Amino acid sequence: MIIPLENPVLVHEDFRKQKKTEELQLDNIIPMSKTSSDDDVFLAPEVNAFGRQFRDYADANNERQKSVEEFYKTQHTNQTLDFVKKMRHEYGKLDKMVMNIWECCELLNEVVDESDPDLDEPQIQHLLQSAEAIRKDYPDEDWLHLTALIHDLGKVLTLPQFGGLPQWAVVGDTFPVGCAFDESNIHHKYFMENPDFNNPNYNTKTGIYSEGCGLENVFMSWGHDDYMYLVAKENGSTLPSAGLFIIRYHSFYPLHKAGGYTHLMNEGDKDNLKWLHVFNKYDLYSKSKVQVDVEKAKPYYMSLIKKYFPDDLRW
């Protein structure tokens, strides 16, 4: 049962970056697919549902691309260290609602990610498409199936029940604040309007951090990744650290696609990044117009929710 709590605070608008399909290059630590036939393994398609390359931001004449670029201009200008601290304090209270994971999946049906150049389907379909594709290739890693299902649930932040945050404060590529904005960020030029850009305390390579400090000690731009991480962690989820890492950093494309900000990572981050690379293939390339039968898939995922989460969560 969904139980709304006190009225959340309102604030103020949405994502993605270019790069062609790449083969996964993984360490021996990661168990590869146990399926017997190549025909059964998920293959990354060449183009998205619109017939274009994935994360393609180059076509300035395309209306969707224009809106995505405008989103990044707003996001890069407004995501400051002070803003992030304010959001973490407010939403870290987890006092907006009480509901279970599946109820949140259904609630997410009301959300469309305006920052995503690859998808215009309801979010629940993207979650199930990702989860089912991973389930097929990694049948024994049930924690990874569930991580795929829930990784975007934080996008409920755009809904009125959660304060109706603008898309720029919910979706899009994420990046560290409190240090220099690396050029691996999409539409980097718009950071020049960010108040932190010329702050001498924040505009060096490490800023307020130190080399190898670990990503858990780094403030990331506020959005659905960090929010869902807080929800999972504070509600006592038993997902392994790699699952929580995927939830928190799956939109951190400057790191896991472009290789930026590695100087902030520790050894634990490097181990978990291998699983994020696995996950990203399915997160990005499973987006499709072919829809998953929700009711057919539901019993399996309900069993995983019961295994890794309490019945009701504070949001």
C-alpha positions, 0 to 999 in steps of 0.5 A: 500500500502506498502511504503518502507522507508530508508534502515535499519541498518543490524546487525547479528541468532533461540527458545523455552523450555520444558513443558507438557500440563497444565490446565489453572488455571484462576482467576474469572476475566477472562470470560471463554468460552461461547460455549455450548458444550465441543466438541466445545471448543479448546482442547490442543493436546498431541503432536506437528506436529512432533509427539513430546511433545510441547517445547521439547528441550531434544532430543539431537540427533534430528537435529532440537533440535540441531539447536534450542540449538545452537540458544539459545547459540548464543542468550544468549551470545549476548543479552546484555543490551547495545545491547537491548538499541541499538535495541530499539533506532534504531527500535523505530524510526519506519522508515523502512516502512509504511503498514497496518496490513494485508499487514504485515500478508502477508509479514510474509509468507516469515518468518519461525521461526527457533527457534520453535521446534513445527512448520515449517509452514508459520507464517500466518498459525500460526497466523490464527490458534491461532486467530480462536481457541481463537475466537471459545472459547472467541467469545465476546473478539474481541480484543483477536482475533486480538491480536492473529492474530498480536502477531508475526508480529514483526518477519518481522525483519528477512526480508531484508526490516527491516535490516535482523536481525539474528534470535537470535535477533528476535525470541526465549524465551525472558528474562529481561536484566540488572539483573541476568539471572534466572535459569528458562531460557531454556539452562541457562548455555549459559548465562555464555558467556554473557558479562553481566553475571559477571557484578556486576551492572547487576548480582544481582536478581534485578540488575538495577531495584527494586522489584515491579517496573513493567515490563514496566520499565524492558528492555527485550531481543530484539526481535519480541515481543518488536518490535510489542509492539512499533509498536502498541503503537506508532501508537496509537492502541486502544487495551486494556492494556492486548492485548499490554501486551500479544504482548510484553510478549508472549515469556517471558516463564521464567515468564508465564510458569516457574514463574521466575522474578515475583519480578519485577511485579506490580499489573497491570502486575499480572492482565494482566498475567491472560490474557496471560495465556489464550492466551498462550494455543492457541499460543502454542497448536494450531500449526497444519498442518491443514491450515486455509482458509485465504480468508475466514477468512480475512473479519472478521479480517479486520473489527477488524484491522479497529476498533483497528488500523489506516489504515497505520502504521509506522514500 
